[in-house]
Amino acid sequence: MLTASQARDETLPKLSALVRIAQTSMGSKMAAYDAVGRRIGASGSWVRKFMGRQETGLDGHVLHNIRTAYERLCTKIEAAADAAEATNALLREDLHAAVRADRPAGVRTPGGAPAAGAVARRPGRTPAPALVGADAGARLPASIDPVLSDLPLWRAANEEE
């Protein structure tokens, strides 16, 4: 069982995160207080007072609603992070395919389906043209600046050699 102080200490960071996200999307802190208050079943002035550590009561249903809203926010952020990671993986794959000249990228029709005889890689993205020739490393001078070889694109281009 939580004491009032423990409930406040546990709830304050969650409520602050909800207000911060709402403020980012709305542009106004006062509007964010009102929006979060409506979402959790309290008023905007109650949210402002609670975050200002004024003496306010914390009802059980409001505590539950704050926890639920925070969990939804975390789920939404995790889903967005997973989607961003998937997009990054696709972009990384395109980069590696563009850098590798030993394996031509599959040709796609405008609808995204592979053309007849083409090797299907993955749906929905057209392959990028090759940016670097296969013998690009052989054409480079022997005295390459070691700072350049630490660049991410340089490492990506030379990681399989």
CYANA upper distance limits for C-alpha pairs under 8 A (distance plus 0.5 A):
  2 LEU  CA      6 GLN  CA      6.29
  2 LEU  CA      7 ALA  CA      6.41
  3 THR  CA      7 ALA  CA      6.65
  4 ALA  CA      8 ARG  CA      6.65
  4 ALA  CA     58 LEU  CA      8.24
  5 SER  CA      9 ASP  CA      6.63
  6 GLN  CA     10 GLU  CA      6.51
  7 ALA  CA     11 THR  CA      6.43
  7 ALA  CA     63 LEU  CA      8.49
  8 ARG  CA     12 LEU  CA      6.32
  8 ARG  CA     58 LEU  CA      8.19
  9 ASP  CA     13 PRO  CA      8.01
 10 GLU  CA     14 LYS  CA      7.96
 11 THR  CA     15 LEU  CA      6.61
 11 THR  CA     63 LEU  CA      7.68
 11 THR  CA     66 ILE  CA      7.81
 11 THR  CA     67 ARG  CA      8.12
 12 LEU  CA     16 SER  CA      6.50
 12 LEU  CA     50 PHE  CA      8.20
 12 LEU  CA     51 MET  CA      7.01
 13 PRO  CA     17 ALA  CA      6.66
 14 LYS  CA     18 LEU  CA      6.85
 14 LYS  CA     66 ILE  CA      7.65
 14 LYS  CA     67 ARG  CA      7.83
 14 LYS  CA     70 TYR  CA      6.56
 15 LEU  CA     19 VAL  CA      6.72
 15 LEU  CA     51 MET  CA      8.17
 15 LEU  CA     66 ILE  CA      7.06
 15 LEU  CA     70 TYR  CA      8.09
 16 SER  CA     20 ARG  CA      6.50
 16 SER  CA     51 MET  CA      7.54
 17 ALA  CA     21 ILE  CA      6.66
 17 ALA  CA     70 TYR  CA      8.36
 18 LEU  CA     22 ALA  CA      6.67
 18 LEU  CA     36 VAL  CA      7.28
 18 LEU  CA     69 ALA  CA      8.26
 18 LEU  CA     70 TYR  CA      7.20
 18 LEU  CA     73 LEU  CA      8.17
 19 VAL  CA     23 GLN  CA      6.40
 19 VAL  CA     29 LYS  CA      8.05
 19 VAL  CA     32 ALA  CA      6.13
 19 VAL  CA     33 TYR  CA      6.72
 19 VAL  CA     36 VAL  CA      6.81
 20 ARG  CA     24 THR  CA      6.72
 20 ARG  CA     32 ALA  CA      8.23
 21 ILE  CA     25 SER  CA      6.98
 22 ALA  CA     26 MET  CA      6.45
 22 ALA  CA     32 ALA  CA      5.52
 22 ALA  CA     35 ALA  CA      7.85
 22 ALA  CA     36 VAL  CA      7.74
 23 GLN  CA     27 GLY  CA      5.74
 23 GLN  CA     28 SER  CA      5.96
 23 GLN  CA     29 LYS  CA      5.69
 23 GLN  CA     31 ALA  CA      7.84
 23 GLN  CA     32 ALA  CA      5.44
 24 THR  CA     28 SER  CA      8.32
 26 MET  CA     31 ALA  CA      7.40
 26 MET  CA     32 ALA  CA      7.11
 27 GLY  CA     31 ALA  CA      8.47
 28 SER  CA     32 ALA  CA      6.68
 29 LYS  CA     33 TYR  CA      6.73
 30 MET  CA     34 ASP  CA      6.93
 30 MET  CA     44 GLY  CA      8.03
 31 ALA  CA     35 ALA  CA      6.61
 32 ALA  CA     36 VAL  CA      6.49
 33 TYR  CA     37 GLY  CA      6.41
 33 TYR  CA     43 SER  CA      8.43
 33 TYR  CA     44 GLY  CA      5.10
 33 TYR  CA     45 SER  CA      7.77
 33 TYR  CA     47 VAL  CA      6.50
 33 TYR  CA     48 ARG  CA      6.88
 34 ASP  CA     38 ARG  CA      6.65
 34 ASP  CA     43 SER  CA      6.85
 34 ASP  CA     44 GLY  CA      4.44
 34 ASP  CA     45 SER  CA      8.04
 34 ASP  CA     47 VAL  CA      8.40
 35 ALA  CA     39 ARG  CA      6.75
 35 ALA  CA     44 GLY  CA      7.74
 36 VAL  CA     40 ILE  CA      6.73
 36 VAL  CA     44 GLY  CA      7.68
 36 VAL  CA     47 VAL  CA      8.16
 37 GLY  CA     41 GLY  CA      6.41
 37 GLY  CA     42 ALA  CA      5.08
 37 GLY  CA     43 SER  CA      5.21
 37 GLY  CA     44 GLY  CA      5.36
 37 GLY  CA     46 TRP  CA      7.96
 37 GLY  CA     47 VAL  CA      6.59
 38 ARG  CA     42 ALA  CA      6.42
 38 ARG  CA     43 SER  CA      6.89
 38 ARG  CA     44 GLY  CA      7.95
 39 ARG  CA     65 ASN  CA      8.27
 39 ARG  CA     69 ALA  CA      8.14
 40 ILE  CA     62 VAL  CA      6.34
 40 ILE  CA     65 ASN  CA      5.45
 40 ILE  CA     66 ILE  CA      6.27
 40 ILE  CA     69 ALA  CA      7.83
 41 GLY  CA     62 VAL  CA      6.68
 41 GLY  CA     65 ASN  CA      7.82
 42 ALA  CA     46 TRP  CA      6.90
 42 ALA  CA     47 VAL  CA      7.68
 42 ALA  CA     62 VAL  CA      7.48
 43 SER  CA     47 VAL  CA      6.99
 44 GLY  CA     48 ARG  CA      6.73
 45 SER  CA     49 LYS  CA      6.55
 46 TRP  CA     50 PHE  CA      6.45
 46 TRP  CA     56 THR  CA      7.80
 47 VAL  CA     51 MET  CA      6.58
 48 ARG  CA     52 GLY  CA      6.54
 49 LYS  CA     53 ARG  CA      6.74
 49 LYS  CA     54 GLN  CA      5.75
 49 LYS  CA     55 GLU  CA      8.03
 49 LYS  CA     56 THR  CA      7.47
 50 PHE  CA     54 GLN  CA      6.32
 50 PHE  CA     55 GLU  CA      7.79
 50 PHE  CA     56 THR  CA      6.65
 58 LEU  CA     62 VAL  CA      7.16
 58 LEU  CA     63 LEU  CA      7.10
 59 ASP  CA     63 LEU  CA      6.75
 60 GLY  CA     64 HIS  CA      6.63
 61 HIS  CA     65 ASN  CA      6.55
 62 VAL  CA     66 ILE  CA      6.60
 63 LEU  CA     67 ARG  CA      6.80
 64 HIS  CA     68 THR  CA      6.65
 65 ASN  CA     69 ALA  CA      6.50
 66 ILE  CA     70 TYR  CA      6.53
 67 ARG  CA     71 GLU  CA      6.61
 68 THR  CA     72 ARG  CA      6.71
 69 ALA  CA     73 LEU  CA      6.68
 70 TYR  CA     74 CYS  CA      6.67
 71 GLU  CA     75 THR  CA      6.63
 72 ARG  CA     76 LYS  CA      6.60
 73 LEU  CA     77 ILE  CA      6.66
 74 CYS  CA     78 GLU  CA      6.57
 75 THR  CA     79 ALA  CA      6.61
 76 LYS  CA     80 ALA  CA      6.70
 77 ILE  CA     81 ALA  CA      6.59
 78 GLU  CA     82 ASP  CA      6.59
 79 ALA  CA     83 ALA  CA      6.63
 80 ALA  CA     84 ALA  CA      6.59
 81 ALA  CA     85 GLU  CA      6.58
 82 ASP  CA     86 ALA  CA      6.65
 83 ALA  CA     87 THR  CA      6.67
 84 ALA  CA     88 ASN  CA      6.56
 85 GLU  CA     89 ALA  CA      6.58
 86 ALA  CA     90 LEU  CA      6.80
 87 THR  CA     91 LEU  CA      6.68
 88 ASN  CA     92 ARG  CA      6.43
 89 ALA  CA     93 GLU  CA      6.58
 90 LEU  CA     94 ASP  CA      6.71
 91 LEU  CA     95 LEU  CA      6.60
 92 ARG  CA     96 HIS  CA      6.66
 93 GLU  CA     97 ALA  CA      6.57
 94 ASP  CA     98 ALA  CA      6.49
 94 ASP  CA    127 PRO  CA      6.88
 94 ASP  CA    128 ALA  CA      6.75
 95 LEU  CA     99 VAL  CA      6.59
 95 LEU  CA    128 ALA  CA      8.14
 96 HIS  CA    100 ARG  CA      6.51
 96 HIS  CA    156 ALA  CA      7.45
 96 HIS  CA    157 ALA  CA      7.79
 97 ALA  CA    101 ALA  CA      8.13
 97 ALA  CA    103 ARG  CA      7.93
 97 ALA  CA    104 PRO  CA      8.21
 97 ALA  CA    105 ALA  CA      7.10
 97 ALA  CA    127 PRO  CA      8.17
 97 ALA  CA    128 ALA  CA      7.95
 97 ALA  CA    130 ALA  CA      7.89
 98 ALA  CA    105 ALA  CA      8.26
 98 ALA  CA    127 PRO  CA      8.20
 98 ALA  CA    128 ALA  CA      6.16
 98 ALA  CA    129 PRO  CA      6.16
 98 ALA  CA    130 ALA  CA      4.67
 98 ALA  CA    131 LEU  CA      6.24
 98 ALA  CA    132 VAL  CA      7.89
 99 VAL  CA    130 ALA  CA      6.32
 99 VAL  CA    131 LEU  CA      6.32
 99 VAL  CA    132 VAL  CA      5.95
 99 VAL  CA    133 GLY  CA      8.06
 99 VAL  CA    156 ALA  CA      8.42
 99 VAL  CA    157 ALA  CA      6.25
100 ARG  CA    130 ALA  CA      7.64
100 ARG  CA    132 VAL  CA      7.95
100 ARG  CA    133 GLY  CA      8.21
100 ARG  CA    134 ALA  CA      7.19
100 ARG  CA    157 ALA  CA      7.90
101 ALA  CA    130 ALA  CA      6.89
101 ALA  CA    132 VAL  CA      7.62
101 ALA  CA    133 GLY  CA      6.27
101 ALA  CA    134 ALA  CA      5.36
102 ASP  CA    134 ALA  CA      6.91
105 ALA  CA    119 VAL  CA      8.35
105 ALA  CA    127 PRO  CA      6.37
105 ALA  CA    128 ALA  CA      8.12
105 ALA  CA    129 PRO  CA      8.23
106 GLY  CA    114 PRO  CA      7.57
106 GLY  CA    118 ALA  CA      5.73
106 GLY  CA    119 VAL  CA      5.51
106 GLY  CA    120 ALA  CA      6.53
106 GLY  CA    121 ARG  CA      7.15
106 GLY  CA    127 PRO  CA      7.32
107 VAL  CA    114 PRO  CA      6.50
107 VAL  CA    115 ALA  CA      6.40
107 VAL  CA    118 ALA  CA      6.15
107 VAL  CA    119 VAL  CA      7.95
107 VAL  CA    126 THR  CA      8.08
107 VAL  CA    127 PRO  CA      7.83
108 ARG  CA    112 GLY  CA      6.17
108 ARG  CA    113 ALA  CA      6.12
108 ARG  CA    114 PRO  CA      4.80
108 ARG  CA    115 ALA  CA      5.68
108 ARG  CA    118 ALA  CA      8.06
108 ARG  CA    126 THR  CA      6.86
109 THR  CA    113 ALA  CA      6.07
109 THR  CA    114 PRO  CA      6.46
109 THR  CA    115 ALA  CA      6.06
112 GLY  CA    123 PRO  CA      6.94
112 GLY  CA    124 GLY  CA      5.79
112 GLY  CA    125 ARG  CA      7.26
112 GLY  CA    126 THR  CA      7.66
113 ALA  CA    120 ALA  CA      8.45
113 ALA  CA    123 PRO  CA      7.66
113 ALA  CA    124 GLY  CA      8.42
114 PRO  CA    118 ALA  CA      6.30
114 PRO  CA    119 VAL  CA      7.41
114 PRO  CA    120 ALA  CA      6.09
132 VAL  CA    136 ALA  CA      6.80
135 ASP  CA    139 ARG  CA      7.10
136 ALA  CA    140 LEU  CA      7.24
137 GLY  CA    158 ASN  CA      8.35
140 LEU  CA    144 ILE  CA      8.08
144 ILE  CA    148 LEU  CA      7.88
144 ILE  CA    149 SER  CA      8.10
145 ASP  CA    149 SER  CA      7.47
146 PRO  CA    150 ASP  CA      7.36
147 VAL  CA    151 LEU  CA      7.82
148 LEU  CA    154 TRP  CA      7.76
149 SER  CA    154 TRP  CA      6.25
149 SER  CA    155 ARG  CA      7.16
150 ASP  CA    154 TRP  CA      7.32
150 ASP  CA    155 ARG  CA      7.03
151 LEU  CA    155 ARG  CA      6.77
152 PRO  CA    156 ALA  CA      6.60
153 LEU  CA    157 ALA  CA      6.59
154 TRP  CA    158 ASN  CA      6.70
155 ARG  CA    159 GLU  CA      6.03
